[in-house]
Amino acid sequence: MGVEEDLEDLNALAESTDATVDGQAALASAVDSVTLQQAPPILPPVIPPPAVPVVAPVPTIPQVLRPLAPLPIRPPVLRPPAPKRDEAGSSDSDSDHDGTAAGSTAEYEITEESRLVRERHEKAMQDLMMKRRGAALAVPTNDKAVRARLRRLGEPMTLFGEREMERRDRLRMLMAKLDAEGQLEKLMKAHEDEEAAASAAPEDVEEEMLQYPFYTEGSKALFNARIDIAKFSITRAALRLERARRRRDDPDEDVDAEIDWALKKAESLSLHCSEIGDDRPLSGCSFSHDGKLLATCSMSGVAKLWDTCHMPQVNRVLTLKGHTERATDVAFSPVQNHIATASADRTAKLWNTEGTILKTFEGHLDRLGRIAFHPSGKYLGTTSFDKTWRLWDIESGEELLLQEGHSRSIYGIDFHRDGSLVASCGLDALARVWDLRTGRSILALEGHVKPVLGVSFSPNGYHLATGGEDNTCRIWDLRKKKSLYTIPAHANLISEVKFEPQEGYFLVTASYDTTAKVWSARDFKPVKTLSVHEAKITSVDITADASHIVTVSHDRTIKLWTSTDDVKEQAMDVD
């Protein structure tokens, strides 16, 4: 009994010990859970993504494998059967060699393209060798000798359109060909014949040699006219230079004061008279040498004379009818009251103040532009759209000179005050200065970018003015052969330019912008703008004493401009 009780006590003690241990373990685990547990993190609110519509799946296209093109079938190369040993031994050496060559050529085929390339190459090599052979040959340089040798070789002396150098090259290639073909005897025979002919009559050969002059021989009348122009110009130039020296050396001569006085008069210009000139637009105007008569022309083909002695009115004196097309210009003779008119009917006519036609100048192939008299009054210059200008004899009506030189139509013309030079301008944007004594073109004035329509020499002898469709007026110095001033003169093309004819103190330009402007010849600054016309101004002219300026326009009116100082002087004279 005692033992059983002891065992029961031990079991009870063990159970209590286990319970204690289990309680401590549970307590430790609880503490650990409390100490090790962290606070949960604060997360932002989760926004659900927007609803995306369901996209239908892209159907997959099955990949179809295309069959490849079949390769070109190369035809089999047919080879001759190989000879047997006994056949090869029985054949001779020549047959064996031929068979080998045939087999080798049959093995390598030559295409048509390769054959053509080879032929071209061989031909080029032959031509090159021919040229080298020809360059080494001695070919005559005289065209007559070239023709003679061609004839002796049995070849044509000349071909259609063939020139000297082409004929010589043809002979060279012919001789090289004969040399390459081994026909030296034919060449030597031709050479011996030439030497025999040259030794037989050397004088005749020299006389028969062709002469190629570098000029066109003129007529006897032109030669006499050049002599007359030279004598006239020498006298006029001497007088001009003597006057310039006197004005330079004389202390009483104040050139600046004279220029200021002339510019002051030009600045006071005002409209003095306006008259309807024709039913059609006016195209040209010109004062007589004494300023008492005014000539105008229009697109109706009629020219009219006006009396300017009874200012402020102009009275029509005469109507000149003779042209069949529109008149393009009119000009008075500088020495007598003769009028020249130009027309689109390709003729120019000379009239007297009674309305009689004195001469008709025919020869141009297209309509005429401007016309001008030579300072001597013996010659007339005309320009035309046939790219030529011509010089005519007033007395005989003969055409003395037909001058080319412009690449396009020629429009403007003017003679130097001395009479030695003439200037022409045209639609090729070029102005040329010609020496009438020799016929040479001594200056080509390049600067305008559009057609040049007006040209005028200054009385000082060395200034030239041009105006054109580029709206500018250029002043050229003939001594320096260059442009001195470029005046942006107008808002439209310049139809004509004119220097004041007495001293050249000012310049007048007319334009299609309905205005005419006066420019100082000292520094080419604007002095006065004459703006009354309602349409394009086609022409302008100045009296010899620079007291009046006339303009004509497409508005069919004639405008006479006079200085107010002159009007006051005339009024005082009347009083």
C-alpha positions in Angstrom: 0.0 0.0 0.0 2.7 2.4 0.9 4.4 1.8 -2.4 1.3 2.4 -4.4 0.7 5.6 -2.7 4.2 6.7 -3.3 3.8 6.0 -7.1 0.5 7.9 -7.1 2.2 10.9 -5.4 5.0 10.8 -8.0 2.6 10.7 -10.9 0.7 13.6 -9.4 3.9 15.6 -9.0 4.9 14.9 -12.6 1.5 16.0 -13.9 1.7 19.2 -12.0 5.2 19.8 -13.2 4.1 19.3 -16.8 1.1 21.7 -16.3 3.4 24.3 -14.9 5.8 24.0 -17.8 2.9 24.1 -20.3 1.6 27.3 -18.6 5.0 29.0 -18.8 5.4 28.1 -22.4 1.9 29.4 -23.2 2.7 32.6 -21.3 6.0 33.0 -23.2 4.4 32.5 -26.5 1.7 35.1 -25.6 4.4 37.6 -24.6 6.3 37.0 -27.8 3.2 37.5 -29.8 2.5 40.8 -28.1 6.0 42.1 -28.4 6.8 41.0 -31.9 3.5 42.0 -33.6 3.9 45.4 -35.6 1.3 48.0 -36.3 -0.3 47.5 -39.8 0.9 50.2 -42.4 -1.5 52.9 -43.6 -2.1 52.3 -47.4 -3.7 54.8 -49.8 -7.1 53.9 -51.0 -7.0 51.7 -54.0 -8.7 53.2 -57.1 -10.0 50.6 -59.4 -8.8 50.9 -63.0 -11.3 52.1 -65.6 -13.2 49.5 -67.4 -11.5 48.8 -70.7 -13.8 47.3 -73.4 -12.8 43.9 -74.4 -11.0 44.0 -77.8 -11.7 41.3 -80.2 -8.6 39.2 -80.8 -6.8 39.9 -84.1 -7.3 36.9 -86.3 -4.1 35.3 -87.3 -3.6 35.1 -91.0 -2.0 31.8 -91.9 1.3 32.4 -93.7 1.1 31.0 -97.2 4.5 30.0 -98.6 4.6 31.0 -102.3 6.5 28.6 -104.5 9.8 30.0 -105.8 10.2 30.5 -109.5 12.1 27.7 -111.1 15.7 28.3 -112.0 16.4 28.6 -115.7 17.6 25.4 -117.1 20.9 25.8 -118.8 21.0 23.8 -122.0 23.6 21.1 -121.8 26.8 21.7 -123.6 27.1 19.2 -126.4 30.6 17.9 -126.6 31.8 15.7 -129.3 32.5 12.1 -128.2 36.1 11.5 -127.2 38.0 9.6 -129.8 39.0 6.2 -128.9 42.7 5.3 -128.4 43.0 3.3 -131.6 41.2 6.1 -133.6 43.5 8.7 -132.1 46.5 6.7 -132.9 45.4 6.1 -136.5 44.7 9.8 -137.2 47.5 12.1 -138.2 48.8 15.1 -136.1 46.8 17.7 -138.0 43.5 16.1 -137.3 44.4 15.6 -133.7 45.2 19.4 -133.4 41.9 20.3 -135.1 39.9 18.2 -132.8 41.5 19.7 -129.8 40.8 23.2 -131.0 37.2 22.4 -131.8 36.7 20.9 -128.4 38.1 24.0 -126.7 36.0 26.4 -128.6 32.9 24.4 -128.1 33.5 24.4 -124.4 33.5 28.3 -124.0 30.5 30.0 -125.6 30.4 33.8 -126.5 27.1 35.6 -126.0 25.8 38.2 -128.4 26.3 41.1 -126.0 30.0 40.1 -125.5 30.5 39.9 -129.2 29.0 43.4 -129.7 31.2 44.8 -127.0 34.3 43.2 -128.5 33.4 44.7 -131.9 32.9 48.1 -130.5 36.2 47.9 -128.7 38.0 46.8 -131.8 36.4 49.6 -133.8 37.4 52.2 -131.2 40.9 50.9 -131.2 41.0 51.2 -135.0 39.7 54.8 -134.9 42.3 55.7 -132.3 45.0 54.2 -134.3 43.6 56.0 -137.4 43.7 59.3 -135.6 47.2 58.8 -134.4 48.3 57.9 -137.9 46.5 60.9 -139.3 48.1 63.3 -136.7 51.5 62.2 -137.9 50.7 63.0 -141.5 51.4 66.4 -143.1 48.2 67.9 -144.3 48.1 71.3 -146.2 46.6 74.2 -144.3 45.6 76.3 -147.2 42.0 75.6 -148.1 42.7 75.7 -151.9 45.5 73.1 -151.5 43.1 70.9 -149.4 40.5 71.1 -152.2 43.1 70.3 -154.9 44.4 67.2 -153.0 40.9 65.9 -152.4 40.2 66.2 -156.1 43.4 64.3 -157.0 42.5 61.6 -154.5 39.1 61.2 -156.3 37.1 62.6 -153.4 34.5 65.4 -153.5 36.1 68.8 -153.0 33.4 69.9 -150.5 30.3 68.5 -148.8 27.1 70.3 -148.0 27.6 72.6 -145.1 31.3 71.7 -144.7 33.7 74.4 -143.6 37.5 74.8 -144.0 38.5 73.0 -140.8 36.0 70.2 -141.4 37.3 69.7 -144.9 40.9 69.5 -143.7 39.9 66.9 -141.1 38.2 64.9 -143.7 41.4 65.0 -145.9 43.5 63.9 -142.9 41.3 60.9 -142.1 41.3 59.9 -145.8 45.1 60.1 -146.0 45.4 58.0 -142.8 43.0 55.4 -144.2 45.0 55.1 -147.4 48.2 54.9 -145.4 46.8 52.1 -143.3 45.6 50.2 -146.3 49.1 50.4 -147.9 48.2 52.7 -150.8 51.2 54.9 -150.4 51.7 55.1 -154.2 48.4 57.0 -154.6 49.4 59.5 -151.9 52.8 60.0 -153.4 51.4 60.5 -156.8 48.9 63.2 -155.6 51.8 64.9 -153.7 54.0 64.9 -156.8 51.1 66.4 -158.9 50.7 69.2 -156.4 54.4 70.0 -156.4 54.5 70.0 -160.2 51.5 72.3 -160.4 53.0 74.6 -157.8 56.3 74.8 -159.6 54.7 75.4 -163.0 52.7 78.5 -162.2 53.4 79.8 -158.7 52.2 83.3 -159.5 48.8 82.1 -160.7 48.4 80.0 -157.5 49.0 83.1 -155.4 46.5 85.1 -157.3 43.9 82.3 -157.1 44.2 81.9 -153.3 41.0 82.7 -151.6 40.8 85.9 -149.5 38.6 86.1 -146.5 38.2 89.7 -145.4 37.3 90.4 -141.8 35.1 93.3 -142.8 32.2 94.0 -145.3 33.3 96.3 -148.0 31.0 99.3 -148.2 29.9 101.4 -151.1 31.6 104.5 -152.5 28.8 106.6 -151.1 29.4 105.3 -147.6 33.1 106.0 -148.0 32.4 109.6 -149.0 29.9 109.9 -146.2 32.5 108.8 -143.6 34.9 111.3 -144.9 32.3 114.1 -144.7 31.3 113.0 -141.2 35.0 113.0 -140.1 35.6 116.5 -141.4 32.4 117.8 -139.7 33.1 116.1 -136.4 36.7 117.4 -136.2 35.4 121.0 -136.6 32.7 120.6 -134.1 34.9 118.8 -131.5 37.6 121.6 -131.8 34.9 124.3 -131.1 33.6 122.3 -128.1 37.0 121.8 -126.6 38.0 125.4 -127.2 34.9 126.6 -125.4 35.5 124.2 -122.5 39.0 125.5 -122.1 37.9 129.1 -122.2 35.3 128.5 -119.6 37.8 126.7 -117.4 40.5 129.4 -117.7 38.3 132.5 -117.7 37.9 133.7 -114.1 34.7 135.6 -115.1 33.0 132.3 -116.1 31.1 130.9 -113.1 29.9 127.5 -114.2 28.2 126.7 -110.8 26.3 129.9 -111.0 25.0 129.0 -114.5 24.0 125.6 -113.4 22.2 127.0 -110.3 20.3 129.5 -112.6 19.3 126.7 -115.1 18.2 124.4 -112.3 16.2 127.3 -110.7 14.4 127.8 -114.0 13.7 124.1 -114.3 12.4 124.0 -110.7 9.9 126.7 -111.5 8.4 124.7 -114.5 4.7 124.7 -114.7 2.0 123.6 -117.1 1.6 126.3 -119.7 -0.6 124.7 -122.3 -2.6 121.5 -122.8 -4.0 120.4 -126.1 -5.6 117.3 -127.5 -3.3 116.0 -130.2 -5.2 113.2 -131.9 -8.0 110.7 -131.6 -5.5 108.0 -130.9 -2.6 107.8 -128.3 0.4 110.0 -129.2 3.7 108.3 -129.7 6.3 111.0 -130.5 7.1 114.7 -130.4 9.8 117.1 -131.5 10.6 120.8 -131.5 12.0 122.6 -134.6 15.5 124.0 -134.3 14.1 127.5 -133.6 11.3 126.3 -131.3 8.5 127.9 -133.3 7.0 124.6 -134.6 6.1 121.4 -132.8 5.6 118.0 -134.5 3.7 115.1 -133.0 2.7 111.7 -134.3 0.1 109.2 -133.1 -0.9 105.6 -133.4 -3.4 106.6 -136.2 -0.4 107.0 -138.5 -0.9 110.7 -138.8 1.7 113.4 -137.9 0.7 117.0 -137.1 2.5 120.3 -137.0 1.7 122.9 -134.3 2.5 126.6 -134.0 4.0 127.4 -130.6 4.5 131.1 -131.2 1.2 132.1 -129.7 1.5 130.8 -126.2 -0.3 129.7 -124.1 -2.1 128.2 -127.1 -0.8 125.9 -129.8 -2.5 126.0 -133.2 -2.5 123.1 -135.6 -0.8 124.1 -138.8 -0.6 121.0 -140.9 -1.6 117.3 -141.0 0.9 114.8 -142.6 -0.8 111.7 -143.9 1.2 109.1 -145.7 1.8 106.0 -143.5 -0.4 103.0 -143.6 0.4 101.8 -140.1 0.8 103.6 -136.7 3.6 106.2 -136.5 6.3 105.4 -133.9 8.4 108.6 -133.9 8.9 112.0 -135.4 11.9 114.2 -135.5 12.8 117.7 -136.8 16.0 118.4 -138.8 18.5 120.4 -136.8 19.3 122.7 -139.7 16.1 123.2 -141.6 12.4 122.7 -141.3 12.2 119.1 -142.5 10.4 116.5 -140.6 11.1 112.8 -140.6 8.5 110.2 -139.4 8.9 106.5 -138.7 6.1 104.0 -138.8 5.2 100.4 -138.2 4.8 100.0 -142.0 8.6 99.5 -142.1 9.2 102.9 -143.8 10.4 106.3 -142.8 9.4 109.4 -144.7 10.8 112.9 -145.1 8.4 115.9 -145.2 8.6 119.6 -145.6 6.5 122.1 -143.8 4.1 122.3 -146.7 3.1 118.6 -146.2 5.0 117.3 -149.3 6.8 113.9 -149.0 10.4 114.5 -150.1 11.8 111.0 -149.6 10.6 107.6 -148.6 13.2 105.4 -146.9 12.5 101.7 -147.5 14.6 98.7 -146.6 13.8 97.6 -143.0 12.3 94.2 -142.6 10.2 95.0 -139.5 8.5 97.9 -137.8 10.6 101.0 -137.0 11.4 102.3 -133.5 13.0 105.8 -133.0 14.6 108.0 -135.6 17.2 110.8 -135.3 18.9 113.3 -137.6 22.7 113.6 -137.7 23.8 117.1 -136.4 24.9 118.0 -139.9 21.3 117.5 -141.2 22.6 115.4 -144.1 21.9 111.9 -142.7 19.1 110.1 -140.9 19.3 107.2 -138.5 16.5 104.7 -138.1 16.1 101.7 -135.7 14.0 98.7 -136.3 12.7 95.5 -134.8 14.7 93.6 -137.5 17.7 93.9 -135.1 19.4 96.6 -137.3 19.8 100.3 -137.5 20.4 102.1 -140.7 22.0 105.3 -142.0 20.3 107.1 -144.9 21.4 109.9 -147.1 18.9 112.7 -147.0 19.6 114.1 -150.4 19.6 110.9 -152.4 17.5 108.7 -150.2 20.1 106.0 -150.5 20.8 103.5 -147.7 24.4 104.1 -146.7 24.8 101.7 -143.8 23.0 98.6 -142.5 24.5 98.0 -139.1 23.9 94.8 -137.0 25.3 94.2 -133.5 22.3 93.8 -131.2 21.0 90.3 -130.5 17.4 91.6 -130.2 15.3 94.4 -131.6 16.8 97.9 -131.6 14.6 100.7 -130.3 16.5 104.0 -129.4 19.1 106.0 -131.3 20.9 109.3 -130.7 23.8 111.1 -132.4 26.7 112.8 -130.6 26.8 116.5 -130.7 30.0 116.4 -132.7 28.6 114.0 -135.2 31.3 111.4 -134.8 29.5 108.9 -132.7 26.0 107.3 -132.6 24.4 105.4 -129.7 21.9 102.6 -130.1 19.9 100.7 -127.5 17.5 97.8 -127.7 15.6 95.0 -126.2 18.8 93.0 -125.4 19.3 95.3 -122.4 22.4 96.7 -124.1 23.5 100.1 -125.3 26.2 100.4 -128.0 28.3 103.3 -129.1 29.5 103.3 -132.7 32.1 105.4 -134.5 30.6 106.6 -137.7 34.1 107.4 -139.1 35.3 103.8 -139.0 32.1 101.8 -138.5 33.3 100.1 -135.4 31.5 99.4 -132.2 33.7 101.1 -129.6 31.7 100.6 -126.5 29.1 98.1 -125.2 27.4 99.5 -122.1 26.1 96.6 -119.9 24.2 97.3 -116.8 20.5 97.4 -117.4 18.7 94.1 -116.6 15.7 94.8 -118.9 15.3 96.3 -122.4 16.7 99.8 -122.9 14.3 102.2 -124.6 15.9 105.6 -124.5 19.4 107.0 -125.0 20.8 110.6 -125.1 24.2 112.2 -125.4 25.0 115.1 -123.2 26.3 118.4 -124.9 29.4 118.2 -122.7 30.6 115.4 -125.0 31.3 112.6 -122.5 28.1 111.8 -120.7 25.5 109.4 -122.0 22.1 108.7 -120.4 20.1 105.5 -120.9 16.7 104.5 -119.6 14.8 101.2 -119.8 12.2 98.9 -118.5 14.0 98.3 -115.2 12.7 101.7 -114.1 16.2 103.1 -113.8 18.2 105.8 -115.6 21.9 105.2 -115.9 24.6 107.9 -116.5 27.7 106.6 -118.4 31.1 108.3 -118.6 32.5 107.7 -122.1 36.0 108.5 -120.9 36.0 106.0 -118.1 33.8 103.5 -120.0 31.6 102.8 -117.0 28.4 103.8 -115.3 28.7 106.7 -112.9 25.1 107.0 -111.6 22.2 104.7 -111.4 19.0 106.7 -110.8 15.9 104.8 -109.5 13.9 107.3 -111.4 10.3 106.0 -111.8 7.8 103.4 -110.7 7.4 102.1 -114.3 9.5 101.8 -117.4 11.3 104.8 -118.8 10.2 105.5 -122.3 12.6 108.3 -123.2 15.5 110.4 -121.8 16.7 113.8 -123.0 19.5 116.1 -122.0 19.0 119.8 -122.1 20.4 120.6 -125.6 22.2 123.9 -124.8 24.6 123.0 -122.0 23.3 119.7 -120.6 22.7 121.2 -117.2 19.7 119.0 -116.5 18.1 115.8 -117.7 14.5 114.9 -118.4 13.0 111.4 -118.2 9.6 110.3 -119.3 7.9 107.2 -117.9 4.8 105.1 -118.1 4.0 106.0 -114.5 2.3 109.2 -116.0 5.1 111.5 -114.8 8.2 113.2 -116.3 11.0 114.2 -114.0 13.8 116.8 -114.2 17.3 115.8 -112.8 20.3 117.9 -112.1 23.3 117.1 -114.2 25.6 118.1 -111.5 24.8 115.3 -109.0 21.6 113.8 -110.7 19.3 114.7 -107.9 15.6 115.3 -108.6 14.7 118.9 -109.4 11.1 118.8 -110.6 8.3 116.3 -111.2 5.9 117.0 -114.0 2.7 115.1 -113.2 -0.4 116.1 -115.0 -0.9 113.4 -117.6 -3.5 110.7 -116.9 -1.8 107.9 -118.9 1.6 106.7 -120.1 4.0 109.4 -121.3 5.6 108.1 -124.5 7.9 111.0 -125.5 9.5 114.2 -124.4 11.5 117.0 -126.0 13.2 120.3 -125.0 13.6 123.5 -127.1 17.1 124.6 -128.0 17.2 127.4 -125.5 15.7 125.1 -122.8 12.8 127.4 -122.2 10.0 124.9 -123.0 9.5 121.2 -122.4 6.8 119.2 -124.2 5.4 115.8 -123.3 2.9 113.6 -125.1 1.0 110.7 -123.7 -1.5 107.9 -124.3 -4.1 110.2 -122.9 -3.9 111.9 -126.4 -2.8 115.3 -125.0 0.1 117.6 -125.6 1.5 119.3 -122.4 3.7 122.3 -122.7 5.8 123.2 -119.7 7.3 126.7 -119.2 9.3 128.3 -116.4 7.3 130.9 -114.5 10.3 133.3 -114.8 10.0 133.1 -118.6 6.3 133.8 -118.4 7.0 136.9 -116.3 9.6 138.1 -118.7 7.2 137.7 -121.6 4.6 139.6 -119.7 7.0 142.4 -119.0 8.0 142.5 -122.7 4.3 142.8 -123.7 3.8 145.6 -121.3 
